[in-house]
Amino acid sequence: MRFTELMGKEIINLHDGTRLGNIAEADLMLDMNAGTITAIILPYRSNKFSIFGGRQELVIPWSAVHKIGNEVVIINLDPTYSRRSKD
């Protein structure tokens, strides 16, 4: 699959149906030696009701990707998975 085919796809959590963001907003973490994607990094989303506080990003391990469909990327990520502080 080409990167351009991923662009625009929504990221949905299979665990609870939450819309987490869009691949177009994300960064991809790569293993340059293996030539593989290791994680999807979603940026902090400004929300005055955010329970996370501070500037944090969500790092989704590539192993959590369940399926890539025509319009969505389905991940299976436990909602207790924490965000990390943005450097």
C-alpha positions in Angstrom: 0.0 0.0 0.0 1.2 3.5 -0.8 1.3 6.3 1.7 -1.0 8.3 -0.5 -3.6 5.6 -0.1 -3.5 5.9 3.7 -3.9 9.7 3.6 -7.4 10.8 4.6 -8.4 7.6 6.4 -10.0 8.0 9.8 -8.4 6.0 12.7 -11.1 4.2 14.7 -10.6 2.2 17.9 -12.2 -1.2 17.6 -12.2 -1.5 21.4 -14.7 1.3 22.0 -15.5 2.8 18.6 -13.7 6.1 19.3 -12.6 8.3 16.4 -9.0 9.0 17.3 -8.0 11.2 14.3 -7.0 11.1 10.7 -3.8 9.6 9.1 -3.3 13.0 7.4 -2.8 14.5 10.9 -0.4 11.8 12.1 3.3 11.1 11.9 4.5 7.6 11.2 7.4 6.1 13.1 9.7 4.0 10.9 12.3 1.3 11.4 14.7 2.5 8.8 16.7 -0.8 8.9 13.7 -3.0 8.4 11.8 -0.5 6.2 8.6 -0.9 8.2 6.2 1.3 10.1 6.5 0.8 13.8 3.9 3.3 15.1 1.3 5.9 14.2 1.8 9.1 16.3 -1.4 11.3 16.6 -0.8 14.8 17.7 -2.3 16.5 20.7 -5.9 17.5 20.0 -7.0 20.7 21.6 -10.1 20.1 23.6 -11.1 22.2 26.6 -12.7 19.1 28.1 -9.6 16.9 27.6 -9.0 14.5 30.4 -5.3 14.2 29.4 -4.1 17.7 30.3 -0.9 19.1 29.0 0.4 18.6 25.5 0.4 14.9 24.9 0.4 12.7 21.8 -0.9 9.2 21.3 1.6 6.6 20.0 -0.3 3.7 18.5 2.0 0.7 18.0 1.7 -0.7 14.4 0.9 -4.1 16.0 -2.4 -2.5 17.2 -3.6 -2.0 13.6 -6.3 -4.5 13.0 -7.5 -3.7 9.5 -7.0 -1.0 6.8 -10.3 -0.4 5.0 -11.3 1.8 2.1 -12.1 4.8 4.4 -10.8 3.8 7.9 -7.9 2.3 9.8 -9.2 0.1 12.5 -7.0 -0.3 15.6 -7.5 -2.3 18.7 -6.1 -0.2 21.5 -7.2 -0.5 25.1 -8.6 2.8 26.3 -6.3 2.7 29.3 -3.3 3.0 26.9 -1.8 6.4 27.9 -0.6 9.3 25.9 3.0 10.5 26.1 4.2 14.0 26.8 5.2 15.9 23.8 8.8 16.9 23.9 
